[in-house]
Amino acid sequence: MNQRVVITGLGVMSSLGSELEAFWDNILEGKSGVSNIESIDVSEISTKIAASIKDFNPEKYMEKKEARKMDRFVQLAIAAATHALEDSNLNIQEDADPERVGVIVGSGVGGLQTWEEQHTILQKKGPKRVSPFFIPMMIANMASGQISIRTGAKGPNTTPVTACATGTHSIGDSYKIIQRGDADIMICGGAEAPITLIGMAGFSSLRAMSTRNDEPEKASRPFDTGRDGFVMGEGSGVLILESYEHAIKRNAKIYGEIIGYGMSGDAYHITDPSPDGAERCMKNALKDAGIEPKDVDYINAHGTSTPVGDISETNAIKNTFGKHAYELAVSSTKSMTGHLLGAAGGIEAVITGLTIKNGMIPPTINLDNQDPDCDLDYVANVARKTDVQIALSNSFGFGGHNASIIMKKL
């Protein structure tokens, strides 16, 4: 018999805060976490803004010596996982069987900062000066590895790397692991720290990012006629998933239940999205959940603020939901958090869980002139009080990787 899977803990590290309540307040107030980049010299890069975390101190979560052996994305993952475990009031050693607690926290690009720093050392000082910690700091699976080591979680442990779909794949895969009975608890989500010279230069060369440098807080504007690209973000979003039975047994608080997970591949283009792939993904999630399109009340859209992507997702939603597409609410919280790449699905799943729990739909900010080709209800600029029974969260990544998860109110 399939196990029911519920959300019992949420943790975030973002430009809008690291404490869950403050983060959620900022989201509902429609605040932007985007600002001028101060951590690196972007004078020769066309995009000079990002959703940076400016007050992160890794020593709040680990010893200084340990922090020096971890890339920033791993540090952020550990911080978010720490918050999620605290939020769930879960002590793995006391409240669970560690062999039935797993970790899946993915990253789209892994340790860019470490790669960049060590390559500079290689060029200037030679191969003998490259750090012995270079590889274990840089590889994308180290967020899952370090969380496991620090918490003693000995169950299933892996790392998807599917670009901007990574976080949602991590959560969906974790849901399936618990559902089939291979674990009682999963720590899952995504982490990313891509605001480095090579990260910014690479995406800038792709012409994928906004260059609205004079108005950072207004740069991320999904579904708006003035959108000109996404805004890079950094951070982590981590969820504690638990079998319903296990959660009830330990009297855990429950944010909601995960009831569906869909995946698909575009088989189309490495960077341009396909509405066909996104449509099949959402339909797969609906089928897995055993619900009808009309049952969905809210979609947390991928909504990156790119000219092509927002239209593609809008068309996919219309193709999936038919007439109901115009009756459900859609919003892109990337308008506030920026685009966290592999961590986007993690932080957006946290937001979707809070939406269901609190009956408040977050806004799409900066939606001043709605694109006629994006003609759905995007909850423009102001949060909306609504009883959300069922919500879907979308993530689509370079390479044509698509992931959707569906949550239900308990």
Helices and strands as residue ranges (DSSP letters): E 5-13, H 20-28, E 35-36, E 49-50, G 58-60, H 64-67, H 72-88, H 92-95, G 98-100, E 101-106, H 112-125, G 127-129, H 134-138, H 142-151, E 157-158, G 163-165, H 166-179, E 185-192, H 197-205, G 216-218, E 235-243, H 244-249, E 256-265, H 275-289, G 293-295, E 298-300, H 307-321, G 322-326, E 329-331, H 334-337, G 341-343, H 344-358, E 360-361, E 384-385, E 390-397, E 401-408
